Amino acid sequence: MKFMKSNCLEHSIGSMARVLGVSRSGYYKYLNRHKDRSVAPELTNFLQEKWLKSRKNYGFKRLFQEVKKSNLPYGARKVRKAMKLCKISGKQCKGFTMLLLFFRG
């Protein structure tokens, strides 16, 4: 694909695709793909630091609030993706269960 991109002015895309055995649509998909697929190390370091400071209590909502407070330019999806990558999850609080004792008399 890089070869096709560098030689697109000299040869037609169709002929290069035929010779190289790739599809034209695959080449255009390669050209239009999103470049930024990875998570920024700045964000992962920030999330790990805040998560460890909270004694591993903070979950997505609180960590996302911390990101917004710090004016970092990351959205909810990027934060959730970084959390998944770093295996960060908040502690789940246990619900109240009522204990009922029945006595037979």
LINPE-V776631 format. One record per backbone hydrogen bond with DSSP energy under -1.0 kcal/mol. CO is the residue of the C=O (numbers start at 1). NH is the residue of the N-H. E is the energy in kcal/mol with one decimal. If there is no record, write none. Layout:
co-><CO | CO>
nh-><NH | NH>
e-><E | E>
//
This chain:
co-><1 | 2 | 3 | 7 | 12 | 13 | 14 | 15 | 16 | 17 | 17 | 23 | 24 | 25 | 26 | 27 | 28 | 35 | 40 | 41 | 42 | 43 | 44 | 45 | 46 | 47 | 48 | 49 | 50 | 51 | 52 | 59 | 60 | 61 | 62 | 63 | 64 | 65 | 66 | 67 | 68 | 72 | 75 | 76 | 77 | 78 | 79 | 80 | 81 | 82 | 83>
nh-><5 | 6 | 7 | 11 | 16 | 17 | 18 | 19 | 20 | 21 | 22 | 27 | 28 | 29 | 30 | 31 | 32 | 37 | 44 | 45 | 46 | 47 | 48 | 49 | 50 | 51 | 52 | 53 | 54 | 56 | 55 | 63 | 64 | 65 | 66 | 67 | 68 | 69 | 70 | 72 | 71 | 74 | 79 | 80 | 81 | 82 | 83 | 84 | 85 | 86 | 88>
e-><-2.3 | -2.3 | -1.7 | -2.1 | -2.0 | -2.5 | -2.1 | -2.3 | -2.6 | -1.2 | -2.1 | -1.6 | -2.3 | -2.2 | -2.0 | -2.0 | -2.0 | -1.2 | -1.9 | -2.4 | -2.0 | -2.7 | -2.4 | -2.3 | -2.4 | -2.6 | -2.5 | -2.1 | -1.6 | -2.6 | -1.4 | -2.2 | -2.8 | -1.9 | -2.1 | -2.0 | -2.2 | -2.5 | -1.8 | -1.9 | -1.3 | -1.6 | -2.0 | -2.6 | -2.4 | -2.2 | -2.4 | -2.2 | -2.2 | -2.1 | -2.9>
//
